[in-house]
Amino acid sequence: MKQKYLILKNNEKNELIIREFLEINKEMFSLVCEETYDNNDIESAIAKDRKELVSILRTNNMFPVWLYADKLAESIISMYGTEYKEPIKLLFDDAISFSRIVEDIADLEEVVDKIPDEDELLEDDFDDHKPLKTNCSIKVADDEPDDDMADSEETN
């Protein structure tokens, strides 16, 4: 699936607008969500850090995956750093984006040498440890019947 985001900064109304589009047919996109944010909230989040900005951008209606949200945040940070007059357009293709992630995961080193051998797991090293002391005791009443036996006697 392809997604397109259009980021507009409206200085007259002191707001940022993000529109999310989904591809419904080949190269044919449909608007699925539009969110409006106060510029002061966006600037405050930018001043804190990128994660804060992403949390502001994510709403109940628009919740992009981290990869896309991070790119949105990066674009917004650059937009607020300069005097952008033109909207920013971002196009994401899930098939390409997520195939790269799978490739990155496949390229990770195996961590086999950090797994302990079976012999190491079975070794007891209790000599170094003190036995646990408990202050509670459990008493079992010898004269009380078992619950199962009490139920069977009632039915007889």
C-alpha positions as CSV (number, residue, x, y, z in Angstrom):
1,M,0.0,0.0,0.0
2,K,1.2,3.5,-0.7
3,Q,0.6,6.5,1.5
4,K,1.1,10.1,0.8
5,Y,1.3,12.9,3.4
6,L,0.9,16.6,2.6
7,I,2.3,19.0,5.2
8,L,1.0,22.6,5.1
9,K,2.0,25.4,7.4
10,N,-0.7,28.1,7.6
11,N,0.9,31.1,9.3
12,E,-2.2,33.2,9.0
13,K,-4.2,30.9,11.2
14,N,-1.1,29.8,13.3
15,E,-1.6,26.1,12.4
16,L,0.0,23.1,10.8
17,I,-2.1,20.8,8.7
18,I,-1.2,17.2,7.8
19,R,-3.3,15.4,5.2
20,E,-3.0,11.6,4.8
21,F,-3.8,9.9,1.5
22,L,-4.0,6.2,0.7
23,E,-3.6,4.7,-2.8
24,I,-6.9,3.2,-3.8
25,N,-6.0,2.4,-7.4
26,K,-2.7,2.6,-9.3
27,E,-1.5,6.2,-8.8
28,M,-5.0,7.2,-7.5
29,F,-5.0,8.5,-3.9
30,S,-7.9,9.3,-1.6
31,L,-7.9,11.6,1.4
32,V,-8.4,9.5,4.6
33,C,-7.4,11.9,7.3
34,E,-6.7,15.6,8.0
35,E,-5.3,16.8,11.3
36,T,-4.7,20.4,12.3
37,Y,-2.2,21.4,15.0
38,D,-1.5,24.6,16.8
39,N,1.9,26.1,15.8
40,N,2.7,26.8,19.4
41,D,2.2,23.1,20.3
42,I,4.4,22.0,17.3
43,E,7.2,24.5,18.2
44,S,7.1,23.4,21.8
45,A,7.4,19.8,20.9
46,I,10.3,20.6,18.5
47,A,12.1,22.4,21.3
48,K,11.9,19.3,23.5
49,D,12.9,16.5,21.1
50,R,11.8,14.5,18.1
51,K,9.9,11.8,20.1
52,E,7.8,14.5,21.7
53,L,6.9,15.8,18.2
54,V,6.0,12.4,17.0
55,S,3.7,11.9,20.0
56,I,2.0,15.2,19.2
57,L,1.5,14.2,15.6
58,R,0.0,10.9,16.4
59,T,-3.8,11.1,17.1
60,N,-6.7,8.7,17.3
61,N,-7.4,9.4,13.6
62,M,-3.8,9.5,12.3
63,F,-1.3,7.1,13.8
64,P,1.6,6.5,11.3
65,V,4.1,3.7,12.0
66,W,7.3,4.9,13.6
67,L,9.3,4.9,10.3
68,Y,6.7,7.3,8.7
69,A,6.1,9.4,11.8
70,D,9.9,9.9,12.2
71,K,10.1,11.1,8.6
72,L,7.1,13.4,9.1
73,A,8.8,14.9,12.2
74,E,12.0,15.4,10.3
75,S,10.2,17.3,7.6
76,I,8.3,19.4,10.0
77,I,11.5,20.3,11.9
78,S,13.1,21.5,8.7
79,M,9.9,23.3,7.8
80,Y,9.8,25.2,11.0
81,G,13.6,25.9,10.8
82,T,13.2,27.9,7.6
83,E,10.5,29.9,5.9
84,Y,8.7,27.3,3.9
85,K,6.1,28.7,1.6
86,E,5.4,25.4,-0.3
87,P,3.8,22.3,1.2
88,I,5.9,19.3,1.8
89,K,4.8,16.0,0.1
90,L,6.0,12.6,1.4
91,L,5.3,9.4,-0.4
92,F,5.7,6.0,1.3
93,D,5.4,2.6,-0.2
94,D,4.9,-0.1,2.5
95,A,6.3,-2.9,0.2
96,I,9.6,-1.0,-0.2
97,S,9.9,0.4,3.3
98,F,9.2,-2.9,5.1
99,S,11.2,-5.1,2.8
100,R,14.2,-2.9,3.8
101,I,13.5,-3.5,7.5
102,V,13.3,-7.2,6.9
103,E,16.7,-7.1,5.1
104,D,18.2,-5.1,8.0
105,I,16.9,-7.7,10.5
106,A,18.3,-10.5,8.3
107,D,21.7,-8.8,8.3
108,L,22.0,-8.8,12.1
109,E,24.8,-10.9,13.6
110,E,23.8,-14.2,15.3
111,V,24.4,-14.1,19.0
112,V,25.1,-17.8,19.4
113,D,28.3,-17.3,21.4
114,K,26.4,-15.6,24.2
115,I,24.1,-18.6,24.8
116,P,25.4,-20.7,27.7
117,D,26.2,-24.4,27.0
118,E,24.0,-27.0,28.4
119,D,26.7,-28.1,30.9
120,E,26.9,-24.5,32.2
121,L,23.2,-24.4,32.8
122,L,23.3,-27.7,34.8
123,E,26.3,-26.7,37.0
124,D,25.2,-26.1,40.6
125,D,27.0,-23.2,42.3
126,F,24.9,-23.3,45.4
127,D,28.0,-23.4,47.7
128,D,28.4,-19.7,47.3
129,H,24.9,-19.0,48.4
130,K,23.4,-19.0,51.9
131,P,20.2,-21.0,52.4
132,L,17.0,-19.0,52.5
133,K,15.4,-18.5,55.9
134,T,11.7,-18.2,56.3
135,N,9.7,-17.0,59.3
136,C,6.5,-18.8,58.4
137,S,5.3,-22.2,59.1
138,I,2.5,-24.3,57.6
139,K,0.4,-26.6,59.7
140,V,-1.6,-29.4,58.2
141,A,-4.6,-30.4,60.3
142,D,-4.6,-34.2,60.7
143,D,-8.2,-34.4,62.0
144,E,-9.9,-32.3,59.2
145,P,-11.3,-34.3,56.3
146,D,-10.2,-33.5,52.8
147,D,-12.7,-31.4,50.8
148,D,-13.2,-34.1,48.3
149,M,-14.0,-36.7,51.0
150,A,-16.4,-34.4,52.7
151,D,-18.3,-33.9,49.5
152,S,-18.5,-37.6,48.8
153,E,-19.8,-38.4,52.3
154,E,-22.6,-35.8,51.9
155,T,-23.9,-37.5,48.8
156,N,-24.0,-41.0,50.4
